[in-house]
Amino acid sequence: MSLISVVLTLIVVGVVLWLINTYIPMQGTIKKILNFVVVAAVIIWLLYGFGVLNNSGGIRMPQVK
């Protein structure tokens, strides 16, 4: 996993999350839940991508080149 792909992915996820939070009207609690889920998914993706967590289960992560 190259550093450029990680940075680009984080930028895209951040911009999409900002657009959703800004332009889609939602209750505050739904926004908090959405933000938490997205941040948790990105953190787990990064941990798998850098090898901190191993693929011990049946879930396979696509390899980013």
C-alpha positions as CSV (number, residue, x, y, z in Angstrom):
1,M,0.0,0.0,0.0
2,S,1.7,3.2,-1.1
3,L,1.6,6.4,0.9
4,I,0.0,8.3,-1.9
5,S,-2.9,6.0,-2.3
6,V,-3.5,6.2,1.5
7,V,-3.5,10.0,1.5
8,L,-5.7,10.2,-1.6
9,T,-8.2,7.7,0.0
10,L,-8.3,9.7,3.2
11,I,-8.8,13.0,1.3
12,V,-11.7,11.5,-0.8
13,V,-13.4,9.9,2.3
14,G,-13.0,13.2,4.2
15,V,-14.4,15.3,1.3
16,V,-17.4,12.9,0.8
17,L,-18.1,12.9,4.5
18,W,-17.9,16.7,4.6
19,L,-20.3,17.0,1.6
20,I,-22.8,14.6,3.2
21,N,-22.6,16.5,6.5
22,T,-23.0,19.9,4.9
23,Y,-25.6,19.4,2.1
24,I,-27.8,16.5,3.3
25,P,-30.2,17.5,6.1
26,M,-30.1,15.0,8.9
27,Q,-30.6,15.0,12.6
28,G,-27.5,15.5,14.8
29,T,-27.6,12.0,16.2
30,I,-27.7,10.4,12.8
31,K,-24.7,12.6,11.7
32,K,-22.8,11.5,14.8
33,I,-23.5,7.9,14.1
34,L,-22.5,8.2,10.4
35,N,-19.3,10.0,11.3
36,F,-18.4,7.4,13.9
37,V,-19.0,4.5,11.5
38,V,-17.0,6.1,8.7
39,V,-14.1,6.9,11.0
40,A,-14.1,3.5,12.5
41,A,-14.1,1.8,9.1
42,V,-11.2,4.0,7.9
43,I,-9.2,3.2,11.0
44,I,-9.8,-0.6,10.6
45,W,-8.9,-0.3,6.9
46,L,-5.7,1.4,7.8
47,L,-4.8,-1.1,10.5
48,Y,-5.4,-4.0,8.0
49,G,-3.5,-2.2,5.3
50,F,-0.4,-1.6,7.3
51,G,-0.4,-5.1,8.8
52,V,-1.2,-4.2,12.4
53,L,-4.3,-6.5,12.2
54,N,-4.0,-9.8,10.3
55,N,-6.5,-11.5,8.2
56,S,-7.3,-14.3,10.5
57,G,-11.0,-14.4,9.5
58,G,-12.7,-15.1,6.3
59,I,-12.9,-11.4,5.3
60,R,-10.4,-10.5,2.5
61,M,-9.2,-7.0,2.0
62,P,-8.4,-5.9,-1.6
63,Q,-4.7,-5.2,-2.1
64,V,-4.0,-1.5,-3.0
65,K,-1.1,-1.1,-5.3
